[in-house]
């Protein structure tokens, strides 16, 4: 996908989010320019929180507005510009493309996430993204608790032309990972992406399974897994933050991928997640196509969320 096409898709994808922000701000400035008294600042802060940006970011924007002199008042355009600038400050430290630098190969990436988050499809998109960077990729269908997950990932592997290690429903995920690393090493694979079960309701079972996978990996490569990526569904809004909290403790999450940002007015949760946890956000998903997962430009995403056009650079 060209840069121009991705830019168009990005701004289109965040349209619902920026429209929601606009609706929440509508009327606060009287349709023109308004003086910033304490009551107006309170209302702006509440509007930003209602837009899923999170209380910390909303408070930061309020503090900046309170600290600046707007002798002629403040209009919505200027407010959106300030919102974009403050969002960029939050996103810039966490916008980190996934680095493939493990030696010896393969780099082992465990992918986790609750059922329905788009985890399996995101794995296929991630594999495709890495293929485009000339890495040799192999998949492991480690979500053995759902036959549908195994079948879906197998279809994707065939579609994008990558090898896959899979077994039967209820099989031993750790054994599949062992086989994946073994074959990956023999075949010169750069990246081994492992799908894992998404049973958030059974944290003990998930911890036990991940611990077993880690023990098996440790016998083959003490540095593995090199990454533990959590896939988040932006449409769940603030619930995504509780998922980060739980998986961070149970699975040792090292980075995030946020999906379905094009189908929600709650895309501001990306900012709230960055503000609260400061974890690397390796990529964002903006659609159903195989090339709809990309690393992101924090300035561009900030302006898309705030609903202001791109500044010429």
C-alpha positions as CSV (number, residue, x, y, z in Angstrom):
1,X,0.0,0.0,0.0
2,X,1.4,3.4,-1.0
3,X,2.1,6.1,1.6
4,X,-0.6,8.3,0.2
5,X,-3.2,5.4,0.3
6,X,-2.3,4.6,3.9
7,X,-2.6,8.3,4.8
8,X,-6.0,8.4,3.3
9,X,-7.0,5.2,5.0
10,X,-5.7,6.4,8.3
11,X,-7.6,9.6,8.3
12,X,-10.7,7.8,7.1
13,X,-10.3,5.1,9.7
14,X,-10.1,7.6,12.6
15,X,-13.1,9.6,11.2
16,X,-15.5,8.2,13.7
17,X,-13.1,9.0,16.6
18,X,-12.5,12.5,15.4
19,X,-16.2,13.1,14.8
20,X,-17.0,11.9,18.3
21,X,-14.4,14.3,19.7
22,X,-15.9,17.1,17.7
23,X,-19.4,16.2,19.0
24,X,-18.2,16.2,22.6
25,X,-16.6,19.6,22.1
26,X,-19.5,21.2,20.1
27,X,-21.1,24.0,22.0
28,X,-18.4,24.4,24.5
29,X,-16.8,27.3,22.6
30,X,-20.1,28.8,21.6
31,X,-19.5,28.1,17.9
32,X,-16.8,30.8,17.8
33,X,-14.2,32.0,20.2
34,X,-14.6,31.7,23.9
35,X,-12.7,32.8,27.0
36,X,-11.3,30.0,29.1
37,X,-12.8,30.3,32.5
38,X,-12.6,27.4,35.0
39,X,-16.1,26.1,34.1
40,X,-15.2,25.9,30.3
41,X,-11.9,24.2,31.1
42,X,-13.8,21.7,33.2
43,X,-16.1,21.0,30.3
44,X,-13.3,20.6,27.8
45,X,-11.5,18.2,30.1
46,X,-14.7,16.1,30.5
47,X,-15.3,16.1,26.8
48,X,-11.8,14.8,26.2
49,X,-12.3,12.0,28.8
50,X,-15.6,11.1,27.2
51,X,-13.6,10.7,23.9
52,X,-11.6,7.9,25.5
53,X,-8.3,9.9,25.6
54,X,-8.0,9.1,29.3
55,X,-7.9,11.4,32.3
56,X,-4.2,11.9,32.3
57,X,-4.1,13.2,28.7
58,X,-7.2,15.2,29.3
59,X,-5.7,16.7,32.4
60,X,-2.5,17.6,30.5
61,X,-4.4,19.3,27.7
62,X,-6.5,21.3,30.3
63,X,-3.3,22.4,32.1
64,X,-1.8,23.6,28.8
65,X,-4.9,25.5,28.0
66,X,-5.0,27.0,31.4
67,X,-1.4,28.1,31.1
68,X,-1.7,29.9,27.7
69,X,-3.1,33.3,27.1
70,X,-5.9,33.4,24.5
71,X,-6.5,37.1,24.5
72,X,-8.9,36.8,21.6
73,X,-10.5,33.7,22.9
74,X,-10.1,30.1,21.7
75,X,-11.8,28.6,18.7
76,X,-12.3,24.9,17.9
77,X,-9.6,24.8,15.2
78,X,-7.0,26.0,17.7
79,X,-8.3,23.6,20.3
80,X,-8.0,20.7,18.0
81,X,-4.5,21.7,17.1
82,X,-3.5,21.7,20.7
83,X,-5.2,18.4,21.3
84,X,-3.2,16.9,18.3
85,X,0.1,18.3,19.7
86,X,-0.5,16.8,23.2
87,X,-1.6,13.5,21.8
88,X,1.6,13.3,19.7
89,X,3.7,13.8,22.8
90,X,2.0,10.8,24.3
91,X,2.3,8.6,21.2
92,X,5.8,9.4,20.1
93,X,7.6,7.4,22.8
94,X,5.6,4.3,22.2
95,X,5.5,4.2,18.4
96,X,8.1,1.6,17.8
97,X,8.2,-0.8,14.8
98,X,8.9,-4.4,15.6
99,X,12.6,-5.0,15.3
100,X,13.8,-8.4,14.0
101,X,17.3,-8.8,15.5
102,X,17.4,-12.1,17.3
103,X,20.5,-14.2,16.9
104,X,20.5,-17.1,16.5
105,X,17.3,-17.2,14.4
106,X,14.4,-17.6,14.5
107,X,13.0,-14.7,16.5
108,X,10.1,-16.2,18.4
109,X,7.0,-14.0,18.8
110,X,4.1,-15.1,21.0
111,X,0.8,-13.4,20.1
112,X,-1.9,-13.3,22.7
113,X,-5.3,-11.7,23.0
114,X,-8.9,-12.5,24.0
115,X,-11.1,-14.4,21.6
116,X,-12.7,-11.9,19.2
117,X,-9.9,-9.4,19.3
118,X,-8.9,-10.2,15.7
119,X,-5.8,-12.0,17.0
120,X,-5.6,-14.8,14.3
121,X,-6.2,-12.4,11.4
122,X,-3.7,-9.9,12.9
123,X,-1.0,-12.7,13.0
124,X,-1.5,-13.2,9.2
125,X,-1.2,-9.4,8.7
126,X,1.9,-9.3,10.8
127,X,3.4,-12.2,8.9
128,X,2.6,-10.4,5.6
129,X,4.1,-7.1,6.9
130,X,7.3,-8.9,7.8
131,X,7.4,-10.7,4.5
132,X,7.3,-7.3,2.8
133,X,10.5,-6.5,4.8
134,X,12.1,-9.6,3.3
135,X,12.0,-11.8,6.4
136,X,11.2,-15.5,6.1
137,X,8.3,-16.2,8.4
138,X,6.7,-19.4,9.8
139,X,3.5,-19.7,11.8
140,X,2.5,-22.0,14.7
141,X,-1.2,-22.7,15.4
142,X,-0.8,-22.8,19.1
143,X,-4.4,-21.8,20.0
144,X,-5.3,-25.5,20.2
145,X,-8.4,-25.0,22.2
146,X,-10.3,-23.8,19.2
147,X,-10.5,-25.8,16.0
148,X,-11.7,-22.7,14.2
149,X,-8.5,-20.8,15.1
150,X,-6.4,-23.6,13.7
151,X,-8.4,-23.8,10.5
152,X,-8.4,-20.0,10.1
153,X,-4.7,-19.6,10.6
154,X,-4.0,-22.5,8.2
155,X,-6.1,-20.8,5.5
156,X,-4.2,-17.5,6.0
157,X,-0.8,-19.3,5.9
158,X,-1.8,-20.8,2.6
159,X,-3.0,-17.5,1.2
160,X,0.1,-15.6,2.0
161,X,2.5,-18.4,1.3
162,X,4.1,-19.1,4.6
163,X,4.7,-22.5,6.3
164,X,2.7,-23.4,9.3
165,X,3.0,-25.9,12.2
166,X,-0.4,-27.2,13.4
167,X,-2.0,-30.1,15.1
168,X,-5.4,-31.2,16.3
169,X,-7.8,-29.4,18.6
170,X,-6.8,-30.0,22.2
171,X,-3.2,-30.8,21.3
172,X,-0.1,-29.8,23.1
173,X,0.7,-26.2,22.2
174,X,4.2,-26.4,23.7
175,X,5.0,-29.4,21.6
176,X,4.0,-27.5,18.5
177,X,6.2,-24.6,19.5
178,X,9.1,-27.0,20.0
179,X,8.6,-28.4,16.5
180,X,8.3,-24.9,15.1
181,X,11.6,-23.7,16.5
182,X,13.3,-26.9,15.4
183,X,12.0,-26.6,11.8
184,X,12.5,-22.9,11.7
185,X,16.1,-23.3,12.7
186,X,16.7,-26.0,10.0
187,X,15.0,-24.0,7.3
188,X,16.6,-20.7,8.1
189,X,13.4,-19.0,9.2
190,X,13.8,-15.4,10.5
191,X,10.6,-15.1,12.5
192,X,8.4,-17.7,14.2
193,X,5.0,-16.3,15.1
194,X,3.0,-18.3,17.6
195,X,-0.8,-18.0,18.1
196,X,-1.8,-18.7,21.7
197,X,-5.1,-19.4,23.4
198,X,-7.2,-16.3,24.3
199,X,-8.9,-17.6,27.5
200,X,-8.9,-14.5,29.6
201,X,-11.5,-15.9,31.9
202,X,-9.1,-18.7,32.9
203,X,-6.0,-16.8,33.9
204,X,-4.5,-19.7,35.8
205,X,-4.8,-22.0,32.7
206,X,-3.3,-19.4,30.5
207,X,-0.4,-18.8,32.8
208,X,0.3,-22.5,33.1
209,X,0.3,-22.9,29.3
210,X,2.5,-19.9,28.7
211,X,4.9,-21.2,31.4
212,X,5.1,-24.5,29.7
213,X,5.8,-22.9,26.3
214,X,8.5,-20.8,27.9
215,X,10.2,-23.9,29.5
216,X,10.2,-25.6,26.1
217,X,11.6,-22.6,24.4
218,X,14.2,-22.2,27.1
219,X,15.7,-25.6,26.2
220,X,16.1,-24.6,22.6
221,X,16.9,-20.9,22.9
222,X,17.2,-19.2,26.3
223,X,16.4,-15.8,24.8
224,X,13.0,-16.9,23.5
225,X,10.3,-15.8,23.4
226,X,11.8,-12.6,22.1
227,X,8.4,-10.8,22.0
228,X,5.0,-11.3,23.6
229,X,2.5,-9.2,21.7
230,X,-1.0,-8.4,22.9
231,X,-3.7,-7.8,20.3
232,X,-6.3,-5.3,21.4
233,X,-9.7,-4.5,19.8
234,X,-10.2,-0.8,19.8
235,X,-14.0,-1.2,19.7
236,X,-13.9,-2.4,23.3
237,X,-12.8,1.1,24.5
238,X,-11.7,1.3,28.1
239,X,-12.0,-2.5,28.4
240,X,-8.8,-2.8,26.4
241,X,-7.0,-1.1,29.3
242,X,-8.1,-3.8,31.7
243,X,-6.9,-6.5,29.2
244,X,-3.4,-4.8,29.2
245,X,-3.4,-4.9,33.0
246,X,-4.3,-8.6,33.2
247,X,-2.1,-9.9,30.4
248,X,0.8,-7.7,31.5
249,X,0.8,-9.6,34.8
250,X,0.0,-13.1,33.5
251,X,1.9,-13.2,30.2
252,X,4.7,-10.7,30.4
253,X,3.5,-8.6,27.5
254,X,6.3,-6.7,25.8
255,X,4.3,-4.8,23.1
256,X,0.9,-4.0,21.7
257,X,-1.0,-4.1,18.4
258,X,-4.3,-2.3,18.2
259,X,-6.8,-3.4,15.7
260,X,-10.2,-2.3,14.3
261,X,-9.5,1.4,14.7
262,X,-11.4,2.0,11.5
263,X,-14.7,0.6,12.9
264,X,-15.0,2.6,16.1
265,X,-15.5,6.0,17.6
266,X,-13.3,4.9,20.5
267,X,-9.9,5.1,18.9
268,X,-8.8,7.5,21.6
269,X,-8.2,4.5,23.7
270,X,-4.9,4.1,21.8
271,X,-3.8,7.3,23.6
272,X,-5.1,6.2,27.0
273,X,-3.2,3.0,26.7
274,X,0.0,4.8,25.7
275,X,-0.3,7.3,28.5
276,X,-1.1,4.7,31.2
277,X,1.3,1.9,30.3
278,X,4.0,3.4,28.1
279,X,4.4,0.0,26.3
280,X,5.6,-0.1,22.7
281,X,2.8,0.0,20.2
282,X,4.3,-1.9,17.2
283,X,1.5,-1.5,14.7
284,X,-2.1,-0.5,14.2
285,X,-4.9,-2.2,12.1
286,X,-7.3,-0.1,10.0
287,X,-9.3,-2.7,8.0
288,X,-9.7,-6.3,6.9
289,X,-7.3,-6.4,4.0
290,X,-4.0,-8.3,4.4
291,X,-1.9,-5.1,4.1
292,X,-4.0,-3.1,6.6
293,X,-1.5,-3.4,9.5
294,X,1.3,-1.0,9.6
295,X,3.7,0.8,12.0
296,X,2.4,4.3,12.6
297,X,3.6,7.9,12.5
298,X,2.6,9.4,15.9
299,X,2.2,12.9,14.5
300,X,-0.1,11.7,11.7
301,X,-2.2,9.5,14.1
302,X,-2.5,12.4,16.5
303,X,-3.8,14.7,13.8
304,X,-6.2,12.0,12.6
305,X,-7.6,11.5,16.1
306,X,-8.0,15.3,16.6
307,X,-9.5,15.8,13.2
308,X,-7.0,18.3,11.7
309,X,-5.4,17.9,8.3
310,X,-1.8,17.0,7.9
311,X,0.7,19.8,8.3
312,X,3.0,20.2,5.3
313,X,6.6,19.1,6.2
